[in-house]
Amino acid sequence: MGSIIIDKTRVLTREEKEKSLRQAVAIVEMEGHTFTEEDKRIVMDMFDGKISKEELIKRIHRRLLTEKQ
C-alpha cells in the first residue's frame, strides 16, 4: 500500500496540499476503494491543521462502516 509523507517542518502551499490530496485519492482508488467529496474535504481539513490524522482516520472509518450496512 502507498503512503503520503507530510512534511511537518514547514507549511504546505495550497497547491502542494491539492497535489497531496490527488496522490492520496490515486492510492486509495488503486486499492479498490472510493474517495468521496466528503473524504476529500476531511483530508484538506487535516492538511489545514483543523483536525488530527487520528480524527481523519476515525471519520473515514466511520463512513466505511456506515456504507457496509
PDB file with SEQRES, HELIX, SHEET and CRYST1 records, atoms N, CA, C and O in Angstrom:
SEQRES   1 A   69  MET GLY SER ILE ILE ILE ASP LYS THR ARG VAL LEU THR          
SEQRES   2 A   69  ARG GLU GLU LYS GLU LYS SER LEU ARG GLN ALA VAL ALA          
SEQRES   3 A   69  ILE VAL GLU MET GLU GLY HIS THR PHE THR GLU GLU ASP          
SEQRES   4 A   69  LYS ARG ILE VAL MET ASP MET PHE ASP GLY LYS ILE SER          
SEQRES   5 A   69  LYS GLU GLU LEU ILE LYS ARG ILE HIS ARG ARG LEU LEU          
SEQRES   6 A   69  THR GLU LYS GLN                                              
HELIX    1 AA1 ARG A   14  MET A   30  1                                  17    
HELIX    2 AA2 GLU A   37  PHE A   47  1                                  11    
HELIX    3 AA3 LYS A   53  LYS A   68  1                                  16    
CRYST1    1.000    1.000    1.000  90.00  90.00  90.00 P 1           1          
ATOM      1  N   MET A   1       0.842  -1.170   0.000  1.00  0.00           N  
ATOM      2  CA  MET A   1       0.000   0.000   0.000  1.00  0.00           C  
ATOM      3  C   MET A   1       0.889   1.236   0.000  1.00  0.00           C  
ATOM      4  O   MET A   1       1.901   1.255   0.701  1.00  0.00           O  
ATOM      5  N   GLY A   2       0.542   2.271  -0.766  1.00  0.00           N  
ATOM      6  CA  GLY A   2       1.308   3.507  -0.832  1.00  0.00           C  
ATOM      7  C   GLY A   2       1.099   4.355   0.400  1.00  0.00           C  
ATOM      8  O   GLY A   2       0.252   4.059   1.243  1.00  0.00           O  
ATOM      9  N   SER A   3       1.869   5.400   0.493  1.00  0.00           N  
ATOM     10  CA  SER A   3       1.710   6.316   1.615  1.00  0.00           C  
ATOM     11  C   SER A   3       2.059   7.721   1.178  1.00  0.00           C  
ATOM     12  O   SER A   3       2.772   7.927   0.196  1.00  0.00           O  
ATOM     13  N   ILE A   4       1.548   8.684   1.923  1.00  0.00           N  
ATOM     14  CA  ILE A   4       1.820  10.089   1.688  1.00  0.00           C  
ATOM     15  C   ILE A   4       2.675  10.581   2.847  1.00  0.00           C  
ATOM     16  O   ILE A   4       2.338  10.341   4.006  1.00  0.00           O  
ATOM     17  N   ILE A   5       3.754  11.251   2.557  1.00  0.00           N  
ATOM     18  CA  ILE A   5       4.618  11.816   3.595  1.00  0.00           C  
ATOM     19  C   ILE A   5       4.232  13.279   3.783  1.00  0.00           C  
ATOM     20  O   ILE A   5       4.171  14.043   2.821  1.00  0.00           O  
ATOM     21  N   ILE A   6       3.974  13.658   5.026  1.00  0.00           N  
ATOM     22  CA  ILE A   6       3.625  15.042   5.322  1.00  0.00           C  
ATOM     23  C   ILE A   6       4.818  15.686   6.015  1.00  0.00           C  
ATOM     24  O   ILE A   6       5.281  15.215   7.053  1.00  0.00           O  
ATOM     25  N   ASP A   7       5.304  16.768   5.423  1.00  0.00           N  
ATOM     26  CA  ASP A   7       6.456  17.495   5.956  1.00  0.00           C  
ATOM     27  C   ASP A   7       5.974  18.450   7.040  1.00  0.00           C  
ATOM     28  O   ASP A   7       5.340  19.462   6.739  1.00  0.00           O  
ATOM     29  N   LYS A   8       6.268  18.136   8.293  1.00  0.00           N  
ATOM     30  CA  LYS A   8       5.812  18.973   9.401  1.00  0.00           C  
ATOM     31  C   LYS A   8       6.774  20.114   9.696  1.00  0.00           C  
ATOM     32  O   LYS A   8       6.547  20.872  10.639  1.00  0.00           O  
ATOM     33  N   THR A   9       7.844  20.259   8.914  1.00  0.00           N  
ATOM     34  CA  THR A   9       8.811  21.310   9.190  1.00  0.00           C  
ATOM     35  C   THR A   9       8.436  22.635   8.537  1.00  0.00           C  
ATOM     36  O   THR A   9       9.035  23.667   8.839  1.00  0.00           O  
ATOM     37  N   ARG A  10       7.453  22.614   7.650  1.00  0.00           N  
ATOM     38  CA  ARG A  10       7.026  23.850   7.001  1.00  0.00           C  
ATOM     39  C   ARG A  10       5.552  23.754   6.617  1.00  0.00           C  
ATOM     40  O   ARG A  10       4.970  22.670   6.575  1.00  0.00           O  
ATOM     41  N   VAL A  11       4.972  24.904   6.341  1.00  0.00           N  
ATOM     42  CA  VAL A  11       3.573  24.959   5.934  1.00  0.00           C  
ATOM     43  C   VAL A  11       3.506  24.702   4.433  1.00  0.00           C  
ATOM     44  O   VAL A  11       4.233  25.322   3.657  1.00  0.00           O  
ATOM     45  N   LEU A  12       2.637  23.794   4.034  1.00  0.00           N  
ATOM     46  CA  LEU A  12       2.469  23.496   2.615  1.00  0.00           C  
ATOM     47  C   LEU A  12       1.622  24.566   1.948  1.00  0.00           C  
ATOM     48  O   LEU A  12       0.717  25.129   2.563  1.00  0.00           O  
ATOM     49  N   THR A  13       1.921  24.839   0.693  1.00  0.00           N  
ATOM     50  CA  THR A  13       1.093  25.764  -0.068  1.00  0.00           C  
ATOM     51  C   THR A  13      -0.209  25.062  -0.439  1.00  0.00           C  
ATOM     52  O   THR A  13      -0.302  23.837  -0.361  1.00  0.00           O  
ATOM     53  N   ARG A  14      -1.201  25.831  -0.839  1.00  0.00           N  
ATOM     54  CA  ARG A  14      -2.478  25.243  -1.262  1.00  0.00           C  
ATOM     55  C   ARG A  14      -2.241  24.266  -2.421  1.00  0.00           C  
ATOM     56  O   ARG A  14      -2.831  23.186  -2.461  1.00  0.00           O  
ATOM     57  N   GLU A  15      -1.386  24.651  -3.346  1.00  0.00           N  
ATOM     58  CA  GLU A  15      -1.078  23.785  -4.494  1.00  0.00           C  
ATOM     59  C   GLU A  15      -0.467  22.460  -4.033  1.00  0.00           C  
ATOM     60  O   GLU A  15      -0.828  21.401  -4.548  1.00  0.00           O  
ATOM     61  N   GLU A  16       0.451  22.511  -3.072  1.00  0.00           N  
ATOM     62  CA  GLU A  16       1.068  21.293  -2.547  1.00  0.00           C  
ATOM     63  C   GLU A  16       0.042  20.420  -1.831  1.00  0.00           C  
ATOM     64  O   GLU A  16       0.078  19.195  -1.941  1.00  0.00           O  
ATOM     65  N   LYS A  17      -0.867  21.050  -1.102  1.00  0.00           N  
ATOM     66  CA  LYS A  17      -1.924  20.300  -0.421  1.00  0.00           C  
ATOM     67  C   LYS A  17      -2.826  19.597  -1.427  1.00  0.00           C  
ATOM     68  O   LYS A  17      -3.179  18.431  -1.250  1.00  0.00           O  
ATOM     69  N   GLU A  18      -3.195  20.317  -2.485  1.00  0.00           N  
ATOM     70  CA  GLU A  18      -4.064  19.723  -3.509  1.00  0.00           C  
ATOM     71  C   GLU A  18      -3.354  18.588  -4.243  1.00  0.00           C  
ATOM     72  O   GLU A  18      -3.977  17.582  -4.582  1.00  0.00           O  
ATOM     73  N   LYS A  19      -2.055  18.745  -4.489  1.00  0.00           N  
ATOM     74  CA  LYS A  19      -1.279  17.671  -5.120  1.00  0.00           C  
ATOM     75  C   LYS A  19      -1.241  16.444  -4.202  1.00  0.00           C  
ATOM     76  O   LYS A  19      -1.415  15.316  -4.662  1.00  0.00           O  
ATOM     77  N   SER A  20      -1.016  16.667  -2.913  1.00  0.00           N  
ATOM     78  CA  SER A  20      -1.011  15.560  -1.955  1.00  0.00           C  
ATOM     79  C   SER A  20      -2.366  14.876  -1.904  1.00  0.00           C  
ATOM     80  O   SER A  20      -2.447  13.652  -1.795  1.00  0.00           O  
ATOM     81  N   LEU A  21      -3.424  15.662  -1.981  1.00  0.00           N  
ATOM     82  CA  LEU A  21      -4.774  15.092  -1.986  1.00  0.00           C  
ATOM     83  C   LEU A  21      -4.976  14.219  -3.225  1.00  0.00           C  
ATOM     84  O   LEU A  21      -5.505  13.112  -3.122  1.00  0.00           O  
ATOM     85  N   ARG A  22      -4.558  14.708  -4.390  1.00  0.00           N  
ATOM     86  CA  ARG A  22      -4.692  13.904  -5.618  1.00  0.00           C  
ATOM     87  C   ARG A  22      -3.923  12.592  -5.492  1.00  0.00           C  
ATOM     88  O   ARG A  22      -4.402  11.544  -5.925  1.00  0.00           O  
ATOM     89  N   GLN A  23      -2.733  12.651  -4.899  1.00  0.00           N  
ATOM     90  CA  GLN A  23      -1.940  11.434  -4.702  1.00  0.00           C  
ATOM     91  C   GLN A  23      -2.655  10.468  -3.751  1.00  0.00           C  
ATOM     92  O   GLN A  23      -2.682   9.260  -3.986  1.00  0.00           O  
ATOM     93  N   ALA A  24      -3.227  11.009  -2.687  1.00  0.00           N  
ATOM     94  CA  ALA A  24      -3.957  10.161  -1.731  1.00  0.00           C  
ATOM     95  C   ALA A  24      -5.145   9.496  -2.402  1.00  0.00           C  
ATOM     96  O   ALA A  24      -5.397   8.309  -2.193  1.00  0.00           O  
ATOM     97  N   VAL A  25      -5.873  10.254  -3.204  1.00  0.00           N  
ATOM     98  CA  VAL A  25      -7.028   9.699  -3.923  1.00  0.00           C  
ATOM     99  C   VAL A  25      -6.569   8.579  -4.848  1.00  0.00           C  
ATOM    100  O   VAL A  25      -7.199   7.523  -4.896  1.00  0.00           O  
ATOM    101  N   ALA A  26      -5.486   8.792  -5.577  1.00  0.00           N  
ATOM    102  CA  ALA A  26      -4.983   7.766  -6.506  1.00  0.00           C  
ATOM    103  C   ALA A  26      -4.607   6.497  -5.753  1.00  0.00           C  
ATOM    104  O   ALA A  26      -4.917   5.395  -6.206  1.00  0.00           O  
ATOM    105  N   ILE A  27      -3.947   6.638  -4.614  1.00  0.00           N  
ATOM    106  CA  ILE A  27      -3.551   5.467  -3.821  1.00  0.00           C  
ATOM    107  C   ILE A  27      -4.783   4.704  -3.347  1.00  0.00           C  
ATOM    108  O   ILE A  27      -4.847   3.480  -3.460  1.00  0.00           O  
ATOM    109  N   VAL A  28      -5.747   5.428  -2.823  1.00  0.00           N  
ATOM    110  CA  VAL A  28      -6.975   4.788  -2.315  1.00  0.00           C  
ATOM    111  C   VAL A  28      -7.697   4.068  -3.451  1.00  0.00           C  
ATOM    112  O   VAL A  28      -8.150   2.936  -3.281  1.00  0.00           O  
ATOM    113  N   GLU A  29      -7.805   4.718  -4.601  1.00  0.00           N  
ATOM    114  CA  GLU A  29      -8.524   4.108  -5.722  1.00  0.00           C  
ATOM    115  C   GLU A  29      -7.772   2.917  -6.305  1.00  0.00           C  
ATOM    116  O   GLU A  29      -8.402   1.974  -6.784  1.00  0.00           O  
ATOM    117  N   MET A  30      -6.436   2.937  -6.277  1.00  0.00           N  
ATOM    118  CA  MET A  30      -5.661   1.776  -6.745  1.00  0.00           C  
ATOM    119  C   MET A  30      -5.920   0.560  -5.861  1.00  0.00           C  
ATOM    120  O   MET A  30      -5.824  -0.580  -6.315  1.00  0.00           O  
ATOM    121  N   GLU A  31      -6.249   0.815  -4.591  1.00  0.00           N  
ATOM    122  CA  GLU A  31      -6.551  -0.260  -3.649  1.00  0.00           C  
ATOM    123  C   GLU A  31      -7.995  -0.754  -3.800  1.00  0.00           C  
ATOM    124  O   GLU A  31      -8.423  -1.674  -3.103  1.00  0.00           O  
ATOM    125  N   GLY A  32      -8.743  -0.123  -4.727  1.00  0.00           N  
ATOM    126  CA  GLY A  32     -10.108  -0.571  -4.990  1.00  0.00           C  
ATOM    127  C   GLY A  32     -11.170   0.080  -4.124  1.00  0.00           C  
ATOM    128  O   GLY A  32     -12.302  -0.401  -4.072  1.00  0.00           O  
ATOM    129  N   HIS A  33     -10.828   1.159  -3.446  1.00  0.00           N  
ATOM    130  CA  HIS A  33     -11.783   1.850  -2.588  1.00  0.00           C  
ATOM    131  C   HIS A  33     -12.223   3.152  -3.248  1.00  0.00           C  
ATOM    132  O   HIS A  33     -11.616   3.604  -4.218  1.00  0.00           O  
ATOM    133  N   THR A  34     -13.274   3.740  -2.717  1.00  0.00           N  
ATOM    134  CA  THR A  34     -13.734   5.025  -3.230  1.00  0.00           C  
ATOM    135  C   THR A  34     -13.291   6.145  -2.303  1.00  0.00           C  
ATOM    136  O   THR A  34     -13.022   5.928  -1.121  1.00  0.00           O  
ATOM    137  N   PHE A  35     -13.221   7.328  -2.854  1.00  0.00           N  
ATOM    138  CA  PHE A  35     -12.825   8.519  -2.096  1.00  0.00           C  
ATOM    139  C   PHE A  35     -13.874   9.573  -2.411  1.00  0.00           C  
ATOM    140  O   PHE A  35     -13.877  10.140  -3.503  1.00  0.00           O  
ATOM    141  N   THR A  36     -14.761   9.837  -1.467  1.00  0.00           N  
ATOM    142  CA  THR A  36     -15.876  10.757  -1.700  1.00  0.00           C  
ATOM    143  C   THR A  36     -15.429  12.210  -1.580  1.00  0.00           C  
ATOM    144  O   THR A  36     -14.335  12.502  -1.098  1.00  0.00           O  
ATOM    145  N   GLU A  37     -16.292  13.105  -2.025  1.00  0.00           N  
ATOM    146  CA  GLU A  37     -16.017  14.533  -1.868  1.00  0.00           C  
ATOM    147  C   GLU A  37     -15.889  14.878  -0.386  1.00  0.00           C  
ATOM    148  O   GLU A  37     -15.078  15.728  -0.017  1.00  0.00           O  
ATOM    149  N   GLU A  38     -16.678  14.229   0.463  1.00  0.00           N  
ATOM    150  CA  GLU A  38     -16.581  14.450   1.909  1.00  0.00           C  
ATOM    151  C   GLU A  38     -15.213  13.991   2.426  1.00  0.00           C  
ATOM    152  O   GLU A  38     -14.607  14.664   3.260  1.00  0.00           O  
ATOM    153  N   ASP A  39     -14.728  12.849   1.933  1.00  0.00           N  
ATOM    154  CA  ASP A  39     -13.402  12.374   2.315  1.00  0.00           C  
ATOM    155  C   ASP A  39     -12.339  13.411   1.931  1.00  0.00           C  
ATOM    156  O   ASP A  39     -11.425  13.691   2.707  1.00  0.00           O  
ATOM    157  N   LYS A  40     -12.470  13.976   0.726  1.00  0.00           N  
ATOM    158  CA  LYS A  40     -11.512  14.987   0.271  1.00  0.00           C  
ATOM    159  C   LYS A  40     -11.545  16.208   1.186  1.00  0.00           C  
ATOM    160  O   LYS A  40     -10.498  16.765   1.513  1.00  0.00           O  
ATOM    161  N   ARG A  41     -12.733  16.624   1.598  1.00  0.00           N  
ATOM    162  CA  ARG A  41     -12.859  17.775   2.487  1.00  0.00           C  
ATOM    163  C   ARG A  41     -12.184  17.485   3.821  1.00  0.00           C  
ATOM    164  O   ARG A  41     -11.501  18.342   4.382  1.00  0.00           O  
ATOM    165  N   ILE A  42     -12.380  16.273   4.321  1.00  0.00           N  
ATOM    166  CA  ILE A  42     -11.785  15.888   5.603  1.00  0.00           C  
ATOM    167  C   ILE A  42     -10.255  15.882   5.502  1.00  0.00           C  
ATOM    168  O   ILE A  42      -9.571  16.336   6.420  1.00  0.00           O  
ATOM    169  N   VAL A  43      -9.723  15.371   4.396  1.00  0.00           N  
ATOM    170  CA  VAL A  43      -8.268  15.362   4.213  1.00  0.00           C  
ATOM    171  C   VAL A  43      -7.727  16.792   4.172  1.00  0.00           C  
ATOM    172  O   VAL A  43      -6.693  17.087   4.772  1.00  0.00           O  
ATOM    173  N   MET A  44      -8.430  17.681   3.460  1.00  0.00           N  
ATOM    174  CA  MET A  44      -7.986  19.069   3.408  1.00  0.00           C  
ATOM    175  C   MET A  44      -8.051  19.707   4.799  1.00  0.00           C  
ATOM    176  O   MET A  44      -7.198  20.524   5.147  1.00  0.00           O  
ATOM    177  N   ASP A  45      -9.060  19.335   5.594  1.00  0.00           N  
ATOM    178  CA  ASP A  45      -9.126  19.827   6.978  1.00  0.00           C  
ATOM    179  C   ASP A  45      -7.889  19.402   7.758  1.00  0.00           C  
ATOM    180  O   ASP A  45      -7.353  20.174   8.553  1.00  0.00           O  
ATOM    181  N   MET A  46      -7.437  18.166   7.528  1.00  0.00           N  
ATOM    182  CA  MET A  46      -6.226  17.697   8.207  1.00  0.00           C  
ATOM    183  C   MET A  46      -5.010  18.474   7.717  1.00  0.00           C  
ATOM    184  O   MET A  46      -4.185  18.907   8.522  1.00  0.00           O  
ATOM    185  N   PHE A  47      -4.892  18.655   6.403  1.00  0.00           N  
ATOM    186  CA  PHE A  47      -3.770  19.416   5.852  1.00  0.00           C  
ATOM    187  C   PHE A  47      -3.746  20.845   6.394  1.00  0.00           C  
ATOM    188  O   PHE A  47      -2.677  21.424   6.587  1.00  0.00           O  
ATOM    189  N   ASP A  48      -4.935  21.410   6.638  1.00  0.00           N  
ATOM    190  CA  ASP A  48      -5.043  22.777   7.153  1.00  0.00           C  
ATOM    191  C   ASP A  48      -4.887  22.850   8.666  1.00  0.00           C  
ATOM    192  O   ASP A  48      -4.935  23.935   9.246  1.00  0.00           O  
ATOM    193  N   GLY A  49      -4.698  21.684   9.313  1.00  0.00           N  
ATOM    194  CA  GLY A  49      -4.493  21.660  10.757  1.00  0.00           C  
ATOM    195  C   GLY A  49      -5.771  21.767  11.573  1.00  0.00           C  
ATOM    196  O   GLY A  49      -5.719  21.988  12.783  1.00  0.00           O  
ATOM    197  N   LYS A  50      -6.923  21.612  10.919  1.00  0.00           N  
ATOM    198  CA  LYS A  50      -8.211  21.718  11.615  1.00  0.00           C  
ATOM    199  C   LYS A  50      -8.552  20.445  12.387  1.00  0.00           C  
ATOM    200  O   LYS A  50      -9.250  20.492  13.400  1.00  0.00           O  
ATOM    201  N   ILE A  51      -8.055  19.312  11.903  1.00  0.00           N  
ATOM    202  CA  ILE A  51      -8.260  18.036  12.595  1.00  0.00           C  
ATOM    203  C   ILE A  51      -6.945  17.255  12.585  1.00  0.00           C  
ATOM    204  O   ILE A  51      -6.054  17.524  11.780  1.00  0.00           O  
ATOM    205  N   SER A  52      -6.845  16.293  13.489  1.00  0.00           N  
ATOM    206  CA  SER A  52      -5.641  15.448  13.550  1.00  0.00           C  
ATOM    207  C   SER A  52      -5.735  14.296  12.557  1.00  0.00           C  
ATOM    208  O   SER A  52      -6.802  14.004  12.017  1.00  0.00           O  
ATOM    209  N   LYS A  53      -4.606  13.655  12.330  1.00  0.00           N  
ATOM    210  CA  LYS A  53      -4.592  12.465  11.474  1.00  0.00           C  
ATOM    211  C   LYS A  53      -5.485  11.376  12.067  1.00  0.00           C  
ATOM    212  O   LYS A  53      -6.172  10.658  11.340  1.00  0.00           O  
ATOM    213  N   GLU A  54      -5.468  11.264  13.388  1.00  0.00           N  
ATOM    214  CA  GLU A  54      -6.303  10.265  14.066  1.00  0.00           C  
ATOM    215  C   GLU A  54      -7.789  10.539  13.819  1.00  0.00           C  
ATOM    216  O   GLU A  54      -8.567   9.612  13.595  1.00  0.00           O  
ATOM    217  N   GLU A  55      -8.177  11.820  13.862  1.00  0.00           N  
ATOM    218  CA  GLU A  55      -9.574  12.190  13.613  1.00  0.00           C  
ATOM    219  C   GLU A  55      -9.947  11.906  12.164  1.00  0.00           C  
ATOM    220  O   GLU A  55     -11.060  11.458  11.886  1.00  0.00           O  
ATOM    221  N   LEU A  56      -9.034  12.160  11.247  1.00  0.00           N  
ATOM    222  CA  LEU A  56      -9.257  11.848   9.835  1.00  0.00           C  
ATOM    223  C   LEU A  56      -9.559  10.366   9.672  1.00  0.00           C  
ATOM    224  O   LEU A  56     -10.537   9.991   9.026  1.00  0.00           O  
ATOM    225  N   ILE A  57      -8.721   9.532  10.256  1.00  0.00           N  
ATOM    226  CA  ILE A  57      -8.899   8.081  10.151  1.00  0.00           C  
ATOM    227  C   ILE A  57     -10.231   7.666  10.759  1.00  0.00           C  
ATOM    228  O   ILE A  57     -10.948   6.844  10.189  1.00  0.00           O  
ATOM    229  N   LYS A  58     -10.558   8.224  11.902  1.00  0.00           N  
ATOM    230  CA  LYS A  58     -11.808   7.884  12.583  1.00  0.00           C  
ATOM    231  C   LYS A  58     -13.020   8.227  11.723  1.00  0.00           C  
ATOM    232  O   LYS A  58     -13.948   7.427  11.610  1.00  0.00           O  
ATOM    233  N   ARG A  59     -13.014   9.409  11.119  1.00  0.00           N  
ATOM    234  CA  ARG A  59     -14.159   9.842  10.303  1.00  0.00           C  
ATOM    235  C   ARG A  59     -14.328   8.991   9.056  1.00  0.00           C  
ATOM    236  O   ARG A  59     -15.445   8.603   8.713  1.00  0.00           O  
ATOM    237  N   ILE A  60     -13.229   8.700   8.377  1.00  0.00           N  
ATOM    238  CA  ILE A  60     -13.325   7.890   7.158  1.00  0.00           C  
ATOM    239  C   ILE A  60     -13.699   6.456   7.518  1.00  0.00           C  
ATOM    240  O   ILE A  60     -14.488   5.830   6.810  1.00  0.00           O  
ATOM    241  N   HIS A  61     -13.153   5.934   8.590  1.00  0.00           N  
ATOM    242  CA  HIS A  61     -13.510   4.591   9.040  1.00  0.00           C  
ATOM    243  C   HIS A  61     -15.001   4.516   9.354  1.00  0.00           C  
ATOM    244  O   HIS A  61     -15.669   3.548   8.990  1.00  0.00           O  
ATOM    245  N   ARG A  62     -15.520   5.534  10.026  1.00  0.00           N  
ATOM    246  CA  ARG A  62     -16.950   5.585  10.351  1.00  0.00           C  
ATOM    247  C   ARG A  62     -17.796   5.550   9.069  1.00  0.00           C  
ATOM    248  O   ARG A  62     -18.817   4.864   9.014  1.00  0.00           O  
ATOM    249  N   ARG A  63     -17.362   6.300   8.034  1.00  0.00           N  
ATOM    250  CA  ARG A  63     -18.096   6.302   6.767  1.00  0.00           C  
ATOM    251  C   ARG A  63     -18.074   4.922   6.125  1.00  0.00           C  
ATOM    252  O   ARG A  63     -19.089   4.453   5.612  1.00  0.00           O  
ATOM    253  N   LEU A  64     -16.922   4.280   6.157  1.00  0.00           N  
ATOM    254  CA  LEU A  64     -16.810   2.951   5.554  1.00  0.00           C  
ATOM    255  C   LEU A  64     -17.706   1.939   6.264  1.00  0.00           C  
ATOM    256  O   LEU A  64     -18.328   1.092   5.622  1.00  0.00           O  
ATOM    257  N   LEU A  65     -17.766   2.033   7.585  1.00  0.00           N  
ATOM    258  CA  LEU A  65     -18.647   1.127   8.340  1.00  0.00           C  
ATOM    259  C   LEU A  65     -20.107   1.379   8.004  1.00  0.00           C  
ATOM    260  O   LEU A  65     -20.896   0.442   7.884  1.00  0.00           O  
ATOM    261  N   THR A  66     -20.464   2.649   7.852  1.00  0.00           N  
ATOM    262  CA  THR A  66     -21.835   3.006   7.519  1.00  0.00           C  
ATOM    263  C   THR A  66     -22.207   2.496   6.134  1.00  0.00           C  
ATOM    264  O   THR A  66     -23.331   2.038   5.928  1.00  0.00           O  
ATOM    265  N   GLU A  67     -21.276   2.567   5.177  1.00  0.00           N  
ATOM    266  CA  GLU A  67     -21.512   2.077   3.816  1.00  0.00           C  
ATOM    267  C   GLU A  67     -21.817   0.593   3.787  1.00  0.00           C  
ATOM    268  O   GLU A  67     -22.632   0.143   2.982  1.00  0.00           O  
ATOM    269  N   LYS A  68     -21.173  -0.174   4.654  1.00  0.00           N  
ATOM    270  CA  LYS A  68     -21.341  -1.630   4.657  1.00  0.00           C  
ATOM    271  C   LYS A  68     -22.693  -2.061   5.187  1.00  0.00           C  
ATOM    272  O   LYS A  68     -23.111  -3.196   4.959  1.00  0.00           O  
ATOM    273  N   GLN A  69     -23.388  -1.175   5.894  1.00  0.00           N  
ATOM    274  CA  GLN A  69     -24.686  -1.551   6.488  1.00  0.00           C  
ATOM    275  C   GLN A  69     -25.797  -1.470   5.501  1.00  0.00           C  
ATOM    276  O   GLN A  69     -26.946  -1.753   5.841  1.00  0.00           O  
TER     277      GLN A  69                                                      
END                                                                             
